[in-house]
């Protein structure tokens, strides 16, 4: 590929050139939300990061299949193997069917992802829609000697798996003996496990669980870790290219995924590259629902959280998340969000500049200056003095992206390029020092990187209703000052848009034209 991409692999703890298993095809799987409540801002970071990754891979010419799941069953309280299903608990509290809760928050989540500029995944599988695949995987794990049934539940046998040399703990860099030393054998409800490290593949449902399916072992539901192994296998194969998720999922969720996959198809690690985005913090503390310091995505957009002084638009939020490297923490503050809004708008002003700049570059005066000055210096228009500098600025924009998707550096390089383009526009005479081809390359690269790769698009500054209200104020003012030519102009302009102005005793109003 034209731009060599290197990615940091959590599994190997190093960066390496990205080499797909079956180029030009790339499979990407991202762990999605558990849809029992509204997602908070921290839940948005992974989708934004991996949206940029898939966009950039496609920009580089790869054919990407991007899968992001929805967890709508099996995720118990405390992320453990005991307790009530999070969705069922919410459904009971609201006197709803569990799938009503799941559908409500899945739709809300997908709407927020769209607002944040995230392209829809190619496939959005749901855990409840892949029970058959999960049962089949459990049967294979048991057959291979790494799972056992106990009182209608099925558990993964971590000691047996580790005795076979598979290396449980290698993703999170944890030692089994240390994990055992830190475990308590007498945890309530864990006595049916052979080891405190064993985790549920299938749980027998008790009277609290509203969602349940028939299986060879009991009337129950799949374990939380199993769904991603089963669904990624179904849509991307036993081993695929990239698996993503938040740093908090590395252990135990992703560790268990690898174990389940290896227990079926040794020596697969499920994914060739494991990528983990870091956490969002609020005043230096991790944002989480359990701590109660979270800001929902809706609250960010409408400014109703007391942590924030105002509302912030989706594109401001996206820029805010991308201005730091994905493996770094991001602390939410009003100052940081306001700075992000300024940076985002600066990039948008750059987009507005591009067409004007290309027109100026092709103006007759600039063309004439180009054809005279280079000849006098013994140069041709293809070796203009400023081409190398401009092309270097363009190339530098890709350096950060190729270095483990460092969007922070890429954005800084875009600002450097924009500074140069702004200089050309402020002083058109300087365009004579660069070729029209170099200017076109620069403007096309800027647009592609901002819009197609970073996914930052212009947001309307005012709604149609706001603009109509302002126009009617101008109409009223024109009437009051008897500027009837302005009155007629405004009436005609609005009529062309299908709006009729009405002068009533109660004041000025409008209606849709019925003509």
Rosetta blueprint (number, residue, H / E / L):
1 X L
2 X L
3 X L
4 X L
5 X L
6 X E
7 X E
8 X E
9 X E
10 X L
11 X L
12 X L
13 X L
14 X E
15 X E
16 X E
17 X E
18 X L
19 X L
20 X L
21 X L
22 X E
23 X L
24 X L
25 X E
26 X E
27 X E
28 X E
29 X E
30 X E
31 X L
32 X L
33 X L
34 X E
35 X L
36 X L
37 X L
38 X L
39 X L
40 X E
41 X H
42 X H
43 X H
44 X H
45 X H
46 X H
47 X H
48 X H
49 X H
50 X H
51 X H
52 X H
53 X H
54 X H
55 X H
56 X H
57 X H
58 X H
59 X H
60 X L
61 X L
62 X L
63 X E
64 X E
65 X E
66 X E
67 X E
68 X E
69 X L
70 X E
71 X E
72 X L
73 X L
74 X L
75 X L
76 X E
77 X H
78 X H
79 X H
80 X L
81 X L
82 X L
83 X L
84 X L
85 X E
86 X H
87 X H
88 X H
89 X H
90 X H
91 X H
92 X H
93 X H
94 X H
95 X L
96 X L
97 X L
98 X H
99 X H
100 X H
101 X H
102 X H
103 X H
104 X H
105 X H
106 X H
107 X H
108 X H
109 X H
110 X H
111 X H
112 X H
113 X H
114 X H
115 X H
116 X L
117 X L
118 X L
119 X L
120 X L
121 X L
122 X L
123 X E
124 X L
125 X L
126 X E
127 X H
128 X H
129 X H
130 X H
131 X H
132 X H
133 X H
134 X H
135 X H
136 X H
137 X H
138 X H
139 X H
140 X H
141 X H
142 X H
143 X H
144 X L
145 X L
146 X L
147 X E
148 X E
149 X E
150 X E
151 X L
152 X L
153 X E
154 X E
155 X E
156 X E
157 X L
158 X H
159 X H
160 X H
161 X H
162 X H
163 X H
164 X L
165 X L
166 X L
167 X L
168 X L
169 X L
170 X L
171 X L
172 X L
173 X L
174 X L
175 X L
176 X H
177 X H
178 X H
179 X H
180 X H
181 X H
182 X L
183 X L
184 X L
185 X L
186 X L
187 X L
188 X L
189 X L
190 X L
191 X L
192 X L
193 X L
194 X L
195 X L
196 X L
197 X L
198 X L
199 X E
200 X E
201 X E
202 X E
203 X E
204 X E
205 X L
206 X L
207 X L
208 X L
209 X L
210 X L
211 X L
212 X L
213 X E
214 X L
215 X L
216 X L
217 X L
218 X L
219 X L
220 X E
221 X E
222 X E
223 X L
224 X H
225 X H
226 X H
227 X H
228 X H
229 X H
230 X H
231 X H
232 X H
233 X H
234 X H
235 X H
236 X H
237 X L
238 X L
239 X L
240 X E
241 X E
242 X E
243 X E
244 X E
245 X E
246 X E
247 X H
248 X H
249 X H
250 X H
251 X H
252 X H
253 X H
254 X H
255 X H
256 X H
257 X H
258 X H
259 X H
260 X H
261 X H
262 X H
263 X H
264 X H
265 X L
266 X L
267 X L
268 X L
269 X L
270 X L
271 X E
272 X E
273 X E
274 X E
275 X E
276 X E
277 X E
278 X L
279 X L
280 X E
281 X E
282 X E
283 X L
284 X L
285 X E
286 X E
287 X L
288 X L
289 X L
290 X L
291 X L
292 X L
293 X L
294 X L
295 X L
296 X E
297 X H
298 X H
299 X H
300 X H
301 X H
302 X H
303 X L
304 X L
305 X L
306 X L
307 X L
308 X L
309 X L
310 X L
311 X L
312 X L
313 X L
314 X H
315 X H
316 X H
317 X H
318 X H
319 X H
320 X H
321 X H
322 X H
323 X L
324 X L
325 X L
326 X L
327 X L
328 X L
329 X L
330 X E
331 X E
332 X E
333 X L
334 X H
335 X H
336 X H
337 X H
338 X H
339 X H
340 X H
341 X H
342 X H
343 X H
344 X H
345 X H
346 X H
347 X H
348 X H
349 X H
350 X H
351 X H
352 X H
353 X H
354 X H
355 X H
356 X H
357 X H
358 X H
359 X H
360 X H
361 X H
362 X L
363 X L
364 X H
365 X H
366 X H
367 X H
368 X H
369 X H
370 X H
371 X H
372 X H
373 X H
374 X H
375 X H
376 X H
377 X L
378 X L
379 X L
380 X L
381 X H
382 X H
383 X H
384 X L
385 X L
386 X L
387 X H
388 X H
389 X H
390 X H
391 X H
392 X H
393 X H
394 X H
395 X H
396 X H
397 X H
398 X H
399 X H
400 X H
401 X H
402 X H
403 X E
404 X L
405 X L
406 X L
407 X H
408 X H
409 X H
410 X H
411 X H
412 X H
413 X H
414 X H
415 X H
416 X H
417 X H
418 X H
419 X H
420 X H
421 X H
422 X H
423 X H
424 X H
425 X H
426 X H
427 X L
428 X H
429 X H
430 X H
431 X H
432 X H
433 X H
434 X L
435 X L
436 X H
437 X H
438 X H
439 X H
440 X H
441 X H
442 X H
443 X H
444 X H
445 X H
446 X H
447 X H
448 X H
449 X H
450 X H
451 X H
452 X H
453 X H
454 X L
455 X L
456 X L
457 X L
458 X L
459 X L
460 X L
461 X L
462 X L
463 X L
464 X H
465 X H
466 X H
467 X H
468 X H
469 X H
470 X H
471 X H
472 X H
473 X H
474 X H
475 X H
476 X H
477 X H
478 X H
479 X H
480 X H
481 X L
482 X L
483 X L
484 X H
485 X H
486 X H
487 X H
488 X H
489 X H
490 X H
491 X H
492 X H
493 X H
494 X H
495 X H
496 X H
497 X L
498 X L
499 X E
500 X E
501 X E
502 X E
503 X E
504 X E
505 X L
506 X L
507 X E
508 X E
509 X E
510 X E
511 X E
512 X E
513 X L
514 X L
515 X L
